[in-house]
Amino acid sequence: MEIFVWVIHVLTAIVLVGLVLMQHGKGADMGAAFGTGSAGSVFGSSGSANFLSRSTAVATGIFFITSLSLTYIYANPSQSRGVMDKHEVSQPTQSTVAPTSAPSNTSNSKSQEIPK
């Protein structure tokens, strides 16, 4: 399920970038503000929504839903996430190790020269 949501999320992001780049921006009519035409088109006076703007709205909604879905998936992880989680871990056997003895104090040791 997680992989499916990721695939839809990435594909929607790519489609969304393409749709936004294909649209005719309001800034393209900037020449209308400086003498030719009406200045109302620069500040948002637009006609009815066309196919590109409606497609962008749908893609934005899908992107928003997949973003929330991925947030939910990662905030609430399932109990088992892989094959190794099903494997039982056996307890290590106790091995007897001989205790190591402390180093002997010999007269040749340099540690005797350290002031106390």
Secondary structure, DSSP 8 states (H G I E B T S, - for coil): -HHHHHHHHHHHHHHHHHHHHHS--GGGGGGGGGTSS-GGGTTT---S--HHHHHHHHHHHHHHHHHHHHHHHHHS--S--SSGGGS-------------------TT-GGGGS--
